[in-house]
Amino acid sequence: MGMNIKKGDTVVVLSGKDKGKQGKVNAVIPGEGKVVVEGVNMVTCHTKPRRQGEEGGIVRREAALYASKVQLVCPKCGKATRVGNKRVQKTVSGKEKMVGVRVCKKCGAEEI
């Protein structure tokens, strides 16, 4: 399963209780096809103190959600967009190489 979303990308949620919310991707779990987005899909976890002096209690944190429920926001045009891939000639460490880049389907911006 190919994932078009990387850590650090800004995404918008398409469905569910947090529909319409935007956030930064904190983690990507490609094996499960899931992402963890900052401030989205908050759950309460009952934590037990593990070390001496550590406090337990109820902690709110982000849970993973399916990558198909989020869509990448293009940094150039600011719209939620599908992601295309393109091969581009680039200079990498003094040599010309063909490199794959992500492309915005709405405005055509490269390296999103």
Secondary structure, DSSP 8 states (H G I E B T S, - for coil): ------TT-EEEE-SSTTTT-EEEEEEEETTTTEEEETTSSEEEEEE---STT---EEEEEE--EEGGGEEEE-TTT-SEE-EEEEEEEEEETTEEEEEEEEEETTT--B--
